[in-house]
Amino acid sequence: MSTIMLCGSPHNDGGNSTYFLNALKEKLNGKGEIYNIMNSSEISEAAFLQALINGENIVFSFPLYADSLPAYFLAFLKKIKTTAENVVSQSRVYVIVNNGFYDDVQNNIAIKIIWKWCDKCGLLKGRALAVGAGGMVHAAPLGKGPLAKVDLALKQLAEDIENSRSGDTIFVKPSFPRFLYTFMGNISFTAEGKKNGLSKADIKTLLK
Ligand SMILES: Cc1cc2nc3c(=O)[nH]c(=O)nc-3n(C[C@H](O)[C@H](O)[C@H](O)COP(=O)(O)O)c2cc1C
């Protein structure tokens, strides 16, 4: 069965959410289509509803924004809900949510929001994958070093999707020390600020 994969990040190519979808698609032997919700020309509401009618599995991959979902992704889900409620579907929903901070558990509220949406739409809940320190995906090849556990989690998710199985959320963060992650984050934040004409002191003032 085909899988429809929707990315809810404004960062399309090169973004972390897209990275996870590409990796998952590879593990599904290419069986699945990836669309970006931000780009409305990529996936229409009609096409999404048709996928629900066909009983295709759905994968949402998105970044955590303010402990929740990006606003346009939430808007997409709200729009779809009105029509999805009237569709009888065997589609099962899978979720990959990644966040910038180290702790994977921070993604839990966003996952609960998606499951609530599934209940409202009458869709089956599959499994969620919560990835902490999402930016680490560019630090090593998938399956190697800090990304060994992330690779195993994606394999599990692919197996679940292939067998239309449900399961508890998998929480995973790269095998990398927290203090080093924070240290590197501070360095890159300062560098990004500088590129945009902001000093370290300016950033601190903005965050107050
Ligand atoms: C507006 C905004 C809000 C964010 N809020 C959080 C947050 O509450 N917690 C967190 O850990 N990361 C937060 N992040 C970081 C993103 O979740 C993180 O960088 C993610 O890996 C981006 O994925 P993407 O490349 O697919 O967009 C936020 C980022 C932005 C731009």
The ligand as an SDF file (V2000), in Angstrom:
LIG
                    3D

 31 33  0  0  0  0  0  0  0  0999 V2000
    9.3610   29.5920   15.4820 C   0  0  0  0  0  0  0  0  0  0  0  0
   10.1410   28.4240   16.0410 C   0  0  0  0  0  0  0  0  0  0  0  0
    9.7520   27.8610   17.2440 C   0  0  0  0  0  0  0  0  0  0  0  0
   10.4620   26.7760   17.7880 C   0  0  0  0  0  0  0  0  0  0  0  0
   10.0820   26.2460   18.9820 N   0  0  0  0  0  0  0  0  0  0  0  0
   10.7920   25.2240   19.5150 C   0  0  0  0  0  0  0  0  0  0  0  0
   10.4290   24.6790   20.7940 C   0  0  0  0  0  0  0  0  0  0  0  0
    9.4560   25.0780   21.4460 O   0  0  0  0  0  0  0  0  0  0  0  0
   11.2160   23.6910   21.3030 N   0  0  0  0  0  0  0  0  0  0  0  0
   12.2980   23.1840   20.6300 C   0  0  0  0  0  0  0  0  0  0  0  0
   12.9610   22.2850   21.1510 O   0  0  0  0  0  0  0  0  0  0  0  0
   12.6400   23.6630   19.3990 N   0  0  0  0  0  0  0  0  0  0  0  0
   11.9210   24.6720   18.8400 C   0  0  0  0  0  0  0  0  0  0  0  0
   12.2650   25.1580   17.6000 N   0  0  0  0  0  0  0  0  0  0  0  0
   13.3640   24.5230   16.8530 C   0  0  0  0  0  0  0  0  0  0  0  0
   12.8720   23.5560   15.7550 C   0  0  0  0  0  0  0  0  0  0  0  0
   11.9200   22.6510   16.2700 O   0  0  0  0  0  0  0  0  0  0  0  0
   14.0790   22.7550   15.2240 C   0  0  0  0  0  0  0  0  0  0  0  0
   15.0680   23.6460   14.7590 O   0  0  0  0  0  0  0  0  0  0  0  0
   13.7230   21.7560   14.1430 C   0  0  0  0  0  0  0  0  0  0  0  0
   14.7950   20.8300   14.0220 O   0  0  0  0  0  0  0  0  0  0  0  0
   13.4920   22.4180   12.7840 C   0  0  0  0  0  0  0  0  0  0  0  0
   13.0850   21.4390   11.8560 O   0  0  0  0  0  0  0  0  0  0  0  0
   12.9380   21.7820   10.2770 P   0  0  0  0  0  0  0  0  0  0  0  0
   14.3440   21.9330    9.7300 O   0  0  0  0  0  0  0  0  0  0  0  0
   12.2220   20.6340    9.6930 O   0  0  0  0  0  0  0  0  0  0  0  0
   12.1510   23.0540   10.1630 O   0  0  0  0  0  0  0  0  0  0  0  0
   11.5780   26.2480   17.0740 C   0  0  0  0  0  0  0  0  0  0  0  0
   11.9510   26.8220   15.8360 C   0  0  0  0  0  0  0  0  0  0  0  0
   11.2630   27.9020   15.3320 C   0  0  0  0  0  0  0  0  0  0  0  0
   11.6960   28.5030   14.0190 C   0  0  0  0  0  0  0  0  0  0  0  0
  1  2  1  0
  2  3  1  0
  2 30  2  0
  3  4  2  0
  4  5  1  0
  4 28  1  0
  5  6  2  0
  6  7  1  0
  6 13  1  0
  7  8  2  0
  7  9  1  0
  9 10  1  0
 10 11  2  0
 10 12  1  0
 12 13  2  0
 13 14  1  0
 14 15  1  0
 14 28  1  0
 15 16  1  0
 16 17  1  0
 16 18  1  0
 18 19  1  0
 18 20  1  0
 20 21  1  0
 20 22  1  0
 22 23  1  0
 23 24  1  0
 24 25  2  0
 24 26  1  0
 24 27  1  0
 28 29  2  0
 29 30  1  0
 30 31  1  0
M  END
$$$$
